[in-house]
């Protein structure tokens, strides 16, 4: 039987420092990130807004290069050196703007209150240390535990994320585990200090479909158990359908659509979202050619004027090529607003109701 990692967890909304108990756990406002390279300035994140509450899952979707991971790295405070620069915005975590804190304070928050599960577990884990030592180090550094107690905590966490024979495998090295088991170890490390928010960056990349489902189910179960906020970064809409509460779709460093998960799947309000949904393989389309969005994402060094998606959009008109669309409030035909819904498309009505 698994050993309990923690008998009781404090409601993150009640932690000292939260100005409003009903405020989001994380509130990102007008975040801008750029990379200054020899070829020019790449605008990786351009005025991104999103929020996550305790016990809530936000999925951030988009193709490679859309700014998903960069925005998460900015939240974690691991973009603090060239060539990456956070050039504007606010990152409010429990009411405090992380961008105003010093490096030492950011380090104390990172791991203990904010944690990240990286995309490539084999690269993220140290190959010359056992997994037990790497998990236990968090307890030794942040909690001051002895090696023996830290090892016991590591075993308990490995059992919690359902690694078989954890007590025997705590002394194994990362290369001795399968891809799915390594990802579980990364999740165990993220959970070690019981953070209020976990960011999982492509946690199912390179895993087969069955293991993907197991990892996603585990994340959803842990989120509910610990009542933590969870951000899932992925390019695969199919992975998060049953896990996320709401979705933010990114393209060329901007959020182009946001919506509760079921509403977005049922009625997308942006042509890019529609294209991503149409690209998902479906059993009822057996024998038909799989849809693909034409063209390529824009070069972030030279983002086109107007809507960045216009060169690839089947609905694009002259207005789209000249004027950048704001995030419009999405409404029904009668004008009544749809809560939590927004679309950065001049012609979102045609997509939503078409």
C-alpha positions in Angstrom: 0.0 0.0 0.0 1.3 3.5 -0.9 2.5 5.7 1.9 0.8 9.0 2.1 3.0 11.9 1.1 1.1 14.5 3.1 -1.8 14.0 5.5 -3.3 17.4 4.9 -2.9 20.1 2.3 -3.5 23.8 2.8 -6.0 25.4 0.5 -3.7 27.5 -1.8 -6.3 30.3 -1.9 -5.9 30.8 1.9 -2.1 31.1 1.8 -0.8 34.3 3.2 -0.1 36.7 0.3 -3.3 36.1 -1.6 -5.0 39.5 -1.7 -8.5 38.1 -2.7 -9.5 34.5 -1.8 -11.5 34.4 -5.0 -8.7 35.7 -7.2 -6.9 33.4 -9.6 -3.9 31.5 -8.3 -2.0 32.6 -11.4 -2.9 35.7 -13.4 -0.8 36.5 -16.4 -1.4 39.9 -17.9 -0.1 41.3 -21.2 3.1 39.2 -21.1 5.7 40.0 -23.7 8.8 38.0 -24.3 11.4 38.5 -27.0 14.7 36.8 -28.1 17.5 39.1 -29.3 19.5 37.2 -31.9 22.1 38.1 -34.5 19.3 38.0 -37.2 17.0 40.3 -35.3 14.5 40.4 -32.5 12.1 37.4 -32.4 8.8 38.4 -30.8 8.0 35.1 -29.1 5.1 36.2 -26.8 3.0 39.2 -27.7 0.6 40.4 -25.0 -0.6 37.1 -23.6 -3.3 37.0 -20.9 -4.5 33.9 -19.0 -5.4 32.8 -15.5 -5.7 29.6 -13.5 -7.5 29.0 -10.2 -6.9 26.4 -7.5 -8.1 23.0 -8.6 -8.5 24.2 -12.3 -6.7 22.9 -15.4 -5.8 25.2 -18.2 -4.6 23.7 -21.5 -2.4 25.9 -23.7 -2.5 24.6 -27.3 -0.7 25.5 -30.5 1.9 24.4 -33.1 5.6 24.4 -32.3 6.8 28.0 -32.1 3.5 29.5 -31.0 4.9 30.7 -27.7 3.4 28.1 -25.3 6.6 26.9 -23.6 8.2 30.3 -23.6 5.3 31.8 -21.7 5.5 29.0 -19.2 9.3 29.5 -18.8 8.6 33.2 -18.1 6.2 32.2 -15.4 8.8 29.9 -13.9 11.5 32.5 -14.0 13.9 30.6 -16.2 14.2 33.2 -18.9 16.3 35.6 -16.9 19.4 35.7 -19.2 20.1 36.5 -22.8 19.0 36.0 -25.5 15.5 35.7 -23.9 14.0 38.8 -22.2 10.6 39.5 -20.6 9.9 43.0 -21.9 6.5 43.7 -20.5 3.5 42.5 -18.5 2.7 41.1 -15.1 2.8 37.6 -13.7 0.6 37.6 -10.5 1.0 34.5 -8.4 -1.2 34.5 -5.3 -1.4 38.3 -5.7 2.3 39.0 -6.0 3.9 40.1 -9.3 6.8 37.6 -9.8 8.5 39.9 -12.2 9.2 42.3 -9.4 10.9 39.8 -7.1 14.6 39.2 -6.8 16.4 36.1 -8.0 16.7 34.5 -4.6 13.0 34.9 -3.8 12.0 33.5 -7.2 14.2 30.5 -6.5 12.5 29.9 -3.2 9.1 30.0 -4.9 10.2 27.8 -7.7 9.8 24.1 -6.7 8.1 24.8 -3.4 5.1 26.7 -4.8 5.6 26.6 -8.6 6.8 23.4 -10.3 7.3 22.3 -13.9 7.3 18.9 -15.6 9.6 19.2 -18.6 9.0 17.8 -22.0 12.0 15.5 -22.3 12.3 13.6 -19.0 15.6 11.8 -20.0 17.3 15.1 -20.7 15.8 16.8 -17.6 17.0 14.0 -15.2 20.6 13.8 -14.2 22.0 10.5 -15.7 24.7 10.0 -13.1 22.4 10.2 -10.0 19.8 7.7 -9.0 16.2 8.8 -9.2 15.8 8.5 -5.5 18.7 10.9 -4.9 17.2 13.4 -7.3 13.8 13.3 -5.7 15.3 13.3 -2.2 17.5 16.3 -2.9 14.4 18.5 -3.0 13.6 17.5 0.6 17.1 17.9 1.8 17.6 21.3 0.2 14.2 22.8 0.9 13.1 20.9 4.0 16.4 20.1 5.6 15.7 16.3 5.9 18.3 13.7 6.5 19.4 11.3 3.6 17.4 8.5 5.2 14.2 10.5 5.6 14.6 12.1 2.1 14.9 8.6 0.6 11.8 7.5 2.5 9.9 10.5 1.0 11.2 9.6 -2.4 9.9 6.0 -2.1 6.5 7.4 -1.0 6.3 9.7 -4.0 7.3 7.0 -6.4 4.5 4.8 -5.0 2.1 7.7 -5.3 2.7 8.1 -9.0 2.4 4.3 -9.4 5.9 3.2 -10.1 6.0 -0.6 -9.4 8.4 -1.9 -6.7 9.3 1.7 -5.7 11.4 0.6 -2.7 13.6 -1.5 -4.9 13.8 0.9 -7.8 14.6 4.0 -5.8 18.3 3.3 -6.4 18.0 2.9 -10.2 19.2 5.4 -12.7 17.0 7.3 -15.3 18.1 5.2 -18.2 16.8 2.1 -16.5 13.2 3.3 -16.7 10.9 3.4 -19.7 9.7 6.7 -21.1 6.4 6.6 -19.3 8.1 5.7 -16.0 10.6 8.6 -16.4 7.7 11.0 -16.9 6.1 9.7 -13.7 9.4 10.4 -11.9 9.3 13.9 -13.2 5.8 14.3 -11.9 6.9 12.9 -8.5 9.7 15.5 -8.4 7.2 18.3 -9.3 4.9 17.1 -6.5 7.6 16.7 -3.9 7.1 20.0 -2.1 3.4 20.1 -2.7 3.3 23.2 -5.0 0.2 25.2 -5.6 0.7 25.2 -9.3 2.3 22.7 -11.7 3.1 23.4 -15.4 3.4 20.3 -17.5 5.1 21.1 -20.8 4.2 18.4 -23.4 4.2 15.7 -20.7 3.1 13.0 -23.2 5.6 13.6 -26.0 7.1 10.5 -27.5 4.8 8.2 -25.4 2.4 5.7 -27.0 -1.3 6.3 -26.8 -1.9 4.0 -23.9 0.8 5.5 -21.8 -0.3 9.0 -22.7 -3.7 8.3 -21.3 -2.2 6.9 -18.1 0.0 10.0 -17.6 -3.0 12.4 -18.2 -5.2 10.5 -15.9 -2.6 10.6 -13.2 -2.2 14.3 -13.6 -5.9 14.8 -13.3 -6.1 12.6 -10.3 -3.3 14.4 -8.5 -4.8 17.8 -9.3 -8.1 16.9 -7.7 -6.4 15.3 -4.7 -4.0 18.2 -3.9 -6.4 20.9 -5.3 -3.6 22.5 -7.2 -3.7 24.5 -10.4 -2.5 22.8 -13.5 -1.3 24.2 -16.8 -1.0 21.6 -19.6 1.1 22.7 -22.6 0.5 20.6 -25.8 0.0 20.7 -29.5 -2.5 17.8 -29.4 -6.1 18.7 -28.8 -7.0 15.1 -28.4 -4.8 14.7 -25.3 -6.5 17.2 -23.1 -10.2 16.8 -24.1 -11.2 14.9 -20.9 -8.7 16.6 -18.6 -8.8 20.4 -19.1 -11.4 22.8 -17.8 -10.6 25.6 -20.3 -8.3 26.0 -23.3 -6.2 28.9 -24.6 -5.1 28.5 -28.2 -1.8 30.3 -29.2 -0.5 31.3 -32.6 2.6 33.5 -33.3 2.9 34.5 -29.7 -0.7 35.5 -29.1 -3.8 33.8 -27.7 -6.2 33.6 -30.6 -9.0 31.9 -28.8 -10.0 31.0 -25.3 -13.0 29.0 -24.1 -14.3 26.3 -21.8 -13.1 23.0 -23.1 -16.5 21.5 -24.2 -17.6 24.7 -25.9 -14.4 25.1 -27.8 -14.6 21.5 -29.1 -18.2 21.9 -30.0 -18.1 25.3 -31.7 -14.7 26.9 -32.3 -14.7 30.6 -33.0 -11.3 31.0 -34.8 -10.3 29.4 -38.1 -7.0 28.3 -36.6 -8.8 26.3 -33.9 -11.1 24.9 -36.5 -8.1 23.7 -38.5 -6.5 22.1 -35.4 -9.7 20.2 -34.7 -10.1 19.1 -38.3 -6.6 17.7 -38.1 -7.5 15.2 -35.4 -7.8 11.7 -36.9 -11.4 10.4 -36.5 -12.9 6.9 -36.8 -15.8 8.2 -38.8 -13.4 9.5 -41.5 -11.7 6.3 -42.2 -10.3 6.2 -45.7 -10.4 9.9 -46.2 -7.3 12.1 -46.5 -6.3 13.7 -43.1 -6.9 17.5 -43.1 -3.8 19.7 -42.7 -3.6 23.4 -42.2 -1.8 24.7 -45.3 1.5 26.6 -45.1 3.8 27.1 -42.2 3.7 29.2 -39.0 5.2 32.7 -39.5 8.8 33.6 -38.9 8.8 35.4 -35.5 11.5 37.7 -36.7 9.1 38.9 -39.4 5.5 38.5 -38.3 3.2 39.6 -41.1 1.0 42.7 -40.7 -2.6 42.2 -39.7 -3.6 38.8 -38.5 -0.6 36.5 -38.3 -2.8 33.6 -39.4 -4.1 35.3 -42.5 -1.5 33.8 -45.0 -2.9 30.3 -44.0 -6.5 31.2 -43.3 -9.2 30.0 -45.8 -11.5 32.8 -44.6 -8.9 35.7 -44.9 -10.1 39.0 -46.4 -8.4 42.3 -47.0 -9.1 43.5 -43.5 -7.3 40.5 -42.1 -4.1 41.3 -44.0 -3.9 44.9 -42.8 -5.4 45.1 -39.3 -4.4 43.0 -36.2 -7.7 41.7 -34.7 -8.2 42.2 -30.9 -9.6 39.5 -28.7 -13.3 39.9 -29.3 -15.9 38.8 -26.7 -17.7 35.9 -28.3 -21.5 36.1 -28.2 -24.6 34.2 -29.4 -26.6 35.4 -32.4 -28.8 37.5 -30.0 -25.7 39.3 -28.6 -25.7 37.6 -25.2 -22.1 37.0 -24.2 -20.6 33.5 -23.9 -18.7 33.4 -20.5 -15.0 32.8 -20.9 -15.1 32.9 -24.7 -12.9 35.2 -26.8 -11.6 35.1 -30.3 -8.9 37.1 -32.1 -10.7 37.0 -35.5 -12.4 39.8 -37.3 -14.9 37.2 -38.7 -15.3 35.0 -35.7 -19.1 34.9 -36.1 -18.8 33.2 -39.4 -16.6 30.5 -37.9 -18.7 30.1 -34.7 -22.1 30.0 -36.5 -21.0 28.6 -39.8 
